[in-house]
Amino acid sequence: FQQYPYLTGPGAYDSLIYVGTDGYLHANDTFASGVLGNISAPISPGWHMAVAEEYYISSTNTWCIAFYVDGSFIGRSCQTNSVTQIFANGVFPYGFIGMGYTRGLPGGGSEWSFFNGVFAYIALYGRVLGDSDVMSIYQGNRVTNGLVAEYSGDTYSTSNGVWVDDVGNNNA
């Protein structure tokens, strides 16, 4: 596979979180057999926090995705006996934040979709977050247990509309 814009067609993309053309914030992943999740919540303009957790339960060979918006649990979806695309070894050599190929997904666009907004905080964890962890992050607290990497926009420039991580918090 090649990097954007050449990744096109079914099976060549993976959009974990996206704002759909239907005005909903969606969280899902895909299997060879279809979509895992399709968990969605209405979204309004303004600041929001979205958390999509994807994890594997080895004892039952089950893949799950859980979705939170603004600290509140929205839903969970699980499927057995099939690996999700985000964890398919070597199939997706690139990961994108702020864009995705959403054709064929619920509320998806016709091709590539791009986020039109600002990311103030991005964090990757090597463990499943609990409800209290998600709420704590939503309340502005830094949760470090299992933190793999983070980006925190510390300074907002009104001249160009960009958040800048000016203190080096771009890794854990």
N, C-alpha and C positions, 0 to 999 in steps of 0.2 A: 504494500500500500504506500501511497505517497501522501504528503502533507497537503492541507487545504491549498487551493481549491479543488484538488484532483480526487479527493476521497468522495465519491458519489455512488449512489445506488444502494439498494438494500444490503445490509450486512457490512457496509463500509463506514458506518457512523455510529455514534452513541451519544445521545443527549440526555444527561442525567437530570438536570433541572433546566426548565425553560418557561418563558411566558408565552402562552399560546395565542393564536389569533382569536381565540374565544374569550380572552380576558382572564384566563385562569393561569395560576402558577402550577406547573406540572412537575412531577417527579416520577421517573420510570427508568428501567433499563430493558434491554431486549435480549431474548434468547433466540436460538435458531427457530424455536417453535412459536415465537410471538413476543408480546410485551409483558414485562414484569412490572407490576405496579399500576400505572395509570392512575396514580393518586393525585388529586388536584384540589385546589382551593381558590376561591375568587380572590383577586388581588386588585388593590387600588393604587393609584399613583402615590408616591412618597417612599419613605424609608421602610425597609422590611428586612427581616432576617430569615433565611431559608436554610434548613438543614436536611440533607438527604443522606441517610446511612445505608450502606449496602454491606451485608455480611453473610457468612456461610456457617451453617450449623452442621458439623461433620457427622454427628451421631444419627442424623436423619437425612443426610445428603440434600439439605434444603438451603436455597438462596433466598434472602429476604431483603426488602427495601423498606425503610421507615422514613416518614416525611414529617417535618415540623415547620410551621410558619409562625414567626414572631413569638417563639417560645412555646407554642401550643402544639400538641400532638395532633396530626391530621389523619394519619392512617398508616397501615403496614400491609404489605403484600408478600406472599412467599410462594415458591415453586420448587418442586423436587426434581432430581435427576437431570438437570441441565445447567451448564455453566453460563453465567451472564456474560455479555460482551465486554463489560468493563474489566472483568477478571480473566478474559480469554488470553492466555499467554501468547504474546507476540502478535496478536491479530491487530491490536490498536496501538501502534508505536507512539502516537501523539495524543496528548490530552489538551483540551482547550477550555479556558474559562472565559465566559462571555460570548460564546458562539457555539452553534451546533447545527447539524443537518437534521431537520425535523420533518421532512416529507414522510408521510405515512404514519406519523405519530398523532395521538389525539390532540386536536387543536394546533397541529403543526402547520408550518408554512409550506411553500412549494419547493424550497431548496434549503440553502443555508440561512439561518436566522442569527441576528446579531443583537446582543443586549444593548439597549440604549439607556444607560444610566451610569452609576458610580458604584464601585466596590470599595467599601471602607474597611472590611475585614474578611480574610479568607484563612481558614485553618484546615489542616488535614490531620486526622487522628488514626492511630494504629489500633484502635479498640472501639467497641460500640459505646456510644454516649448514652447515659441514662437521662430520664426526663429532667432530673434535677441539674445535670450538667448543661443541658440545652437551655433551661431557664436561666441558669447562672450566666451563661455566655450572652443571652439576650439582655440581661440586666447590666451588661458591661464588664463582667468579671472574666479574667483570663483563667481558663481551665488548662492546666499543664499536664495532667496525668494522661499519658499516651499521646501527647502532642508530637507530631512528626515535623510539621512545617507550618509557618503562619506568615501572613502579610497583614500589617496593620497600617492603614493610612493615618498618619499622625497629624498632618497639616493639610488643610484644604486651601488651594489657591483660587480665589475668586476671579483672578484675571484669565485663567485658562480652564477652570473647572476640573482640576485634577487633584486627587489625593496623593500625597507624597509620604513615603516611609522614610523620614529623615533621621531616624535614630538607629537604623540597622536591625529592626525587629523582623527581618524577612526570613529568619530561620530560628528554630527552637534550640 
